[in-house]
Amino acid sequence: MKKFLKTVTAGALAATFAVSLTACGKKDEDENVLNVMLGTSVKSLDAQVATDGESFEVIAGFTDGLMQMDANGATVNALAESYTVSDDSKTYTFKIRDAVWADDTEITAQDFVFGWRHGCDAAKEYAYMFSDIAQIKNADKILKGEKKEDGTAYTTADLGVTATDKDTLRVELEVPVPYFLSLMYFPTFYPVNEAFYNRVGAEKYATTADTVLANGAFKLKTYSAGGSVLELEKNEKYWDAARVSLDGIRYQVLTDSTSALSAYTSGTLDIVTVSGSQMDQVQGSSELKTTGAGYMWYLTFAQKEGTTTGYPDGFPTKNKNLRLAVTNAIDRKAIADNILKDGSLPTYTACPPQFAACTEGAHKGEDYAADQERYKDVCSYDKTKAQAYFAKAKEELGKNAITIELLVGNDEGSEVPKIAQMLKSQIEEALPGLTININQTTKKNRLNKIQNDCDYQVCLTRWGPDYADPMTYFGMWITGTSNNYGLWSNAKYDALIKACGDGSLTYEQRWEKLYEAEKIVMEEAVIAPLFTKSNANLIKSNVTGVEFHPVALNRVYKNAKKA
């Protein structure tokens, strides 16, 4: 990763805040367990089922994949002791290191075969990682239920991953994938011990501490689905245990930022996430660390009628000029400065800044999204332009007054309802005649509405990068993908994205095609990008070595120390 991926701010400790910090101290001076806040409970500890950042963080604490990230974000070996790549870059052969699971059984290449087959299932939300992203041989055919020439269906037995012997894993790709190795530290590609999985059963697997088998730096000590406390302890069987200093990690789920800050100042927690409303209180603290989180918040617009059509005005968001009107009516800087206050960046591109850098050619080292004015003609804060688009929309829709519903999660952080309210105020003030009704619901219900039913008009949502390439965003808007929430479809866009993934282009040609595809998304206002999130964390001064990354895994604790 480049230096722009890790921005850390620190200053002198604010006087009043310092008093509360020093007066309380730690609960136990000798305790070598890191106490960490989670803003929401984990959704699943099955690596191939999990879809959220909290779950990924915990899973990565007790599981290693083939590769891992070092402190600078570079891809380095983990369970892969070594690897080779074929001349055509379509076959990777990994040598599995001498390592064991927490129950002392040997880690083998077959564990990866089973884990990947477990994940390559159309019922799993991240199955597309095997087909669309990693381009593993036959994954697409398996997920689409295609048949072979003999009439039999492709099954996971046909997936291009093979254990040629117990220590050798061969992975075959449909086309060269330049970021393939960086995918190997993402939890979807983690191994699963088949014997253990079968012993506990598919229904119970990864639902309690006893139904999870670790191979990573830590192992699961206590866990109950939806619980408020989750504990990890050091895994003495870990292949790299000598580098692990902590005795464990204790996660506490705290959705209320005030309670979290109180727990931090009392010494109950060592790491907490700070909300925007608390930034003035903690600004200047030497324990405040602000880092790019990589994920982007944006508005997605329904462009086809879903399973529910009970909206008074139907689906006016199918109108491009209405979408462009909303996009240009939003003051993103006001949201970042007045609500978030954590270094989050106003964003005007479909791929956010500060996570994907060009790795070859004349632009090597440059941030793909550094130019935030690239699409200023269609995405900016410009009331005059927004009103012109709205006038066209009203004419095309045959209405002078339009009402649309903004769907938001009520359990996704204290800032989200505030952002929704500011969006409503900004849009209604800029566009008289447009009314925004806010519908707050749970994240689970929100995702179900946009991902499964297209039962919404406009939704405030987010996406985090799974790997350091713009395709982690652009893959969402391919026709028919599960994350194409608006059911948008554009044949030219699909063709461009296909060309960017089929190995037919040079690196620089691919980069330019990605810009061409992004331009379509922006001109069609498929989404209205809002901001690229930064995370503000308070970390006790006696804690070091916590790694922050904007891609895949935001926080890694393997090398953390607590003095």
Long-range contacts (C-beta under 8 A, 24 or more apart in sequence): 1-72, 1-73, 1-74, 1-357, 1-468, 1-549, 1-550, 1-551, 2-357, 2-365, 2-367, 4-292, 4-354, 4-357, 4-367, 5-73, 5-292, 5-354, 5-355, 5-357, 5-549, 5-550, 5-551, 6-72, 6-73, 6-291, 6-292, 6-548, 7-290, 7-291, 7-292, 7-343, 7-354, 7-534, 8-289, 8-290, 8-291, 9-288, 9-289, 9-290, 9-343, 10-285, 10-286, 10-288, 10-289, 11-283, 11-284, 11-285, 11-286, 11-288, 12-284, 12-286, 13-284, 13-285, 13-286, 13-287, 14-281, 14-282, 14-283, 14-284, 14-285, 17-265, 17-281, 17-282, 17-284, 17-285, 18-285, 20-265, 21-265, 21-285, 21-287, 24-265, 24-266, 24-267, 25-267, 26-267, 26-540, 26-542, 27-266, 27-267, 27-268, 31-247, 31-562, 32-245, 32-246, 32-247, 32-248, 32-562, 33-246, 33-247, 33-248, 33-249, 33-250, 33-562, 34-246, 34-248, 34-249, 34-250, 34-270, 34-271, 34-543, 34-557, 34-560, 34-562, 35-249, 35-250, 35-252, 35-268, 35-269, 35-270, 35-271, 36-249, 36-250, 36-251, 36-252, 36-269, 36-270, 36-271, 36-555, 36-557, 37-251, 37-252, 37-253, 37-254, 37-260, 37-263, 37-264, 37-269, 37-271, 37-272, 37-273, 38-230, 38-251, 38-252, 38-253, 38-254, 39-253, 39-254, 39-255, 39-273, 39-413, 40-253, 40-255, 40-411, 40-412, 40-443, 41-226, 41-227, 41-228, 41-253, 42-230, 44-206, 45-206, 45-207, 45-212, 45-220, 45-223, 46-205, 46-206, 47-115, 47-119, 47-187, 47-188, 47-190, 47-192, 48-115, 48-118, 48-119, 48-121, 48-124, 48-126, 48-187, 48-188, 48-190, 48-192, 49-124, 49-126, 49-206, 50-126, 50-187, 51-125, 51-126, 53-295, 53-464, 53-554, 55-187, 56-186, 56-187, 56-552, 56-553, 57-553, 57-554, 57-555, 58-230, 58-232, 58-251, 59-187, 59-190, 60-185, 60-187, 60-216, 60-553, 60-556, 61-216, 61-217, 61-218, 61-232, 61-249, 61-557, 61-558, 62-212, 62-214, 62-215, 62-216, 62-217, 62-218, 62-219, 62-220, 62-232, 62-235, 63-187, 63-190, 63-191, 63-214, 63-215, 63-216, 64-99, 64-190, 64-215, 64-216, 64-217, 64-239, 65-184, 65-185, 65-186, 65-187, 65-189, 65-190, 65-191, 66-94, 66-112, 66-169, 66-184, 66-185, 66-189, 67-181, 67-182, 67-184, 67-185, 68-185, 68-558, 69-185, 69-547, 69-549, 69-552, 69-553, 69-556, 71-547, 71-559, 73-468, 73-549, 73-551, 75-181, 75-182, 75-184, 75-185, 78-185, 79-107, 79-191, 79-215, 79-239, 80-169, 80-184, 83-181, 88-176, 89-173, 89-176, 89-177, 89-503, 90-172, 90-173, 90-174, 90-175, 90-176, 90-503, 91-170, 91-171, 91-172, 91-173, 92-170, 92-171, 92-173, 92-180, 92-181, 93-164, 93-168, 93-169, 93-170, 93-171, 94-168, 94-169, 94-170, 94-171, 95-167, 95-168, 96-166, 96-167, 96-168, 96-169, 97-239, 98-239, 99-215, 99-238, 99-239, 100-215, 100-237, 100-239, 101-193, 101-196, 101-213, 101-214, 101-215, 101-237, 102-213, 102-214, 102-215, 102-219, 102-235, 102-237, 103-196, 103-213, 104-237, 105-193, 105-195, 105-196, 106-166, 107-191, 107-215, 108-163, 108-166, 108-167, 109-163, 109-164, 109-165, 109-166, 109-167, 109-168, 109-169, 110-163, 110-166, 110-194, 111-191, 111-192, 111-193, 111-194, 112-161, 112-163, 112-169, 112-189, 112-191, 113-161, 113-162, 113-163, 113-169, 114-191, 114-192, 114-193, 114-194, 114-197, 115-189, 115-190, 115-191, 115-192, 116-159, 116-161, 116-189, 117-156, 117-157, 117-159, 117-161, 118-192, 118-197, 119-188, 119-189, 120-156, 120-159, 121-156, 125-451, 125-482, 126-188, 128-475, 128-481, 128-482, 128-483, 129-183, 129-186, 129-188, 129-189, 129-466, 130-159, 130-188, 132-475, 132-478, 132-481, 132-501, 133-177, 133-183, 133-466, 133-467, 133-471, 133-472, 133-475, 134-173, 134-177, 134-180, 134-183, 134-189, 135-173, 135-174, 135-175, 135-177, 135-501, 136-160, 136-161, 136-171, 136-172, 136-173, 136-174, 137-172, 137-173, 137-174, 140-174, 175-501, 175-502, 175-503, 176-503, 177-501, 178-359, 178-469, 178-507, 179-467, 179-468, 179-469, 179-471, 182-467, 182-468, 182-469, 182-551, 182-552, 183-466, 183-467, 185-552, 185-553, 186-466, 186-467, 186-552, 188-466, 191-215, 216-558, 217-241, 217-244, 217-557, 217-558, 218-244, 218-246, 218-248, 218-249, 218-557, 221-248, 227-253, 228-252, 228-253, 228-254, 229-253, 240-558, 243-558, 243-559, 244-558, 244-559, 245-545, 245-559, 245-560, 245-561, 245-562, 246-557, 246-560, 246-561, 246-562, 249-557, 255-411, 256-414, 257-414, 261-538, 264-538, 270-539, 270-540, 270-543, 270-562, 271-537, 271-538, 271-539, 271-540, 271-543, 271-546, 271-555, 272-537, 272-538, 273-535, 273-536, 273-537, 274-342, 274-536, 274-537, 274-538, 275-413, 275-414, 275-415, 276-339, 276-340, 276-341, 276-342, 276-415, 276-418, 277-414, 277-415, 279-341, 279-342, 279-536, 280-341, 282-536, 282-538, 285-538, 286-541, 287-538, 287-539, 287-540, 287-541, 288-536, 288-537, 288-538, 289-536, 289-537, 289-538, 289-539, 289-548, 290-342, 290-343, 290-534, 290-535, 290-536, 290-537, 291-534, 291-535, 291-537, 291-548, 291-550, 292-343, 292-354, 292-355, 292-532, 292-534, 292-535, 292-550, 293-464, 293-532, 293-533, 293-534, 293-535, 293-550, 293-554, 294-352, 294-354, 294-355, 294-464, 294-465, 294-532, 294-533, 294-549, 294-550, 294-551, 294-554, 295-352, 295-462, 295-463, 295-464, 295-465, 295-532, 295-533, 296-347, 296-352, 296-462, 296-463, 296-464, 296-473, 296-529, 296-530, 296-531, 296-532, 296-533, 297-419, 297-460, 297-461, 297-462, 297-530, 297-531, 297-533, 298-347, 298-460, 298-461, 298-462, 298-463, 298-527, 298-528, 298-529, 298-530, 299-326, 299-327, 299-406, 299-423, 299-458, 299-459, 299-460, 299-461, 299-527, 299-528, 299-530, 300-450, 300-458, 300-459, 300-461, 300-485, 300-486, 300-526, 300-527, 301-326, 301-457, 301-458, 301-486, 301-525, 301-526, 301-527, 301-528, 302-450, 302-454, 302-456, 302-457, 302-458, 302-459, 302-485, 302-486, 302-487, 303-486, 303-487, 303-488, 303-526, 304-454, 304-486, 304-487, 305-454, 306-453, 306-454, 306-455, 306-456, 306-487, 307-453, 307-454, 307-455, 308-453, 308-455, 311-404, 311-405, 311-457, 312-403, 313-399, 313-402, 313-403, 313-404, 315-457, 316-393, 316-397, 316-399, 316-402, 316-404, 316-457, 317-404, 317-457, 317-458, 317-486, 319-393, 319-396, 319-397, 320-524, 320-525, 321-389, 321-390, 321-392, 321-393, 321-396, 322-389, 322-390, 322-393, 322-397, 322-402, 323-524, 323-525, 323-526, 323-528, 324-378, 324-386, 324-389, 324-525, 325-386, 325-387, 325-389, 325-390, 325-393, 325-431, 325-434, 326-386, 326-427, 326-431, 326-434, 326-458, 326-525, 326-528, 327-378, 327-379, 327-386, 327-525, 327-528, 328-378, 328-379, 328-380, 328-381, 328-382, 328-383, 328-385, 328-386, 328-389, 329-381, 329-383, 329-386, 329-426, 329-427, 329-430, 329-431, 330-381, 330-423, 330-426, 330-427, 330-528, 330-530, 331-381, 331-426, 332-381, 332-530, 332-531, 333-381, 334-422, 334-426, 335-419, 335-422, 335-423, 335-530, 335-531, 336-531, 338-422, 339-415, 339-418, 339-419, 339-422, 340-415, 340-531, 340-533, 340-534, 341-536, 342-533, 342-534, 342-535, 342-536, 343-534, 343-536, 344-531, 344-532, 344-533, 344-534, 345-531, 345-532, 345-534, 346-372, 346-530, 346-531, 347-372, 347-529, 347-530, 347-531, 347-532, 348-372, 348-373, 348-374, 348-375, 348-376, 348-379, 348-380, 348-529, 349-374, 349-375, 349-379, 349-518, 349-522, 349-529, 350-473, 350-474, 350-518, 350-521, 350-522, 350-526, 350-527, 350-529, 351-470, 351-473, 351-474, 351-514, 351-518, 352-465, 352-473, 352-529, 352-532, 353-532, 354-532, 354-550, 355-465, 355-468, 355-550, 355-551, 356-465, 356-468, 356-469, 356-470, 356-472, 357-468, 358-511, 359-507, 360-507, 360-508, 361-507, 361-508, 361-511, 362-508, 363-508, 363-511, 368-470, 368-511, 368-514, 369-470, 374-515, 375-518, 375-519, 375-522, 375-523, 378-522, 378-523, 378-525, 379-522, 379-525, 379-528, 379-529, 383-430, 386-430, 386-431, 387-430, 387-431, 390-431, 390-433, 390-434, 394-433, 400-433, 401-433, 401-434, 401-435, 402-433, 402-434, 402-435, 403-434, 403-435, 403-436, 403-437, 404-434, 404-435, 404-436, 404-437, 404-457, 404-458, 405-436, 405-437, 405-438, 405-439, 405-456, 405-457, 405-458, 406-436, 406-437, 406-438, 406-439, 406-457, 406-458, 406-459, 406-460, 407-439, 407-441, 407-446, 407-449, 407-450, 407-456, 407-457, 407-458, 407-459, 407-460, 408-438, 408-439, 408-440, 408-441, 408-446, 408-459, 408-460, 409-440, 409-441, 409-442, 409-443, 409-446, 409-460, 410-440, 410-441, 410-442, 411-442, 411-443, 412-443, 416-460, 419-460, 419-530, 420-460, 423-460, 450-485, 451-482, 451-483, 451-485, 454-485, 454-486, 454-487, 456-485, 459-485, 460-530, 461-485, 462-533, 464-554, 465-550, 465-551, 465-552, 466-551, 466-552, 467-551, 467-552, 468-551, 470-514, 470-518, 471-497, 471-500, 471-501, 471-514, 474-500, 474-514, 474-517, 474-518, 474-521, 477-521, 477-526, 486-526, 486-527, 488-524, 488-526, 490-520, 490-524, 492-520, 493-517, 493-520, 493-521, 496-520
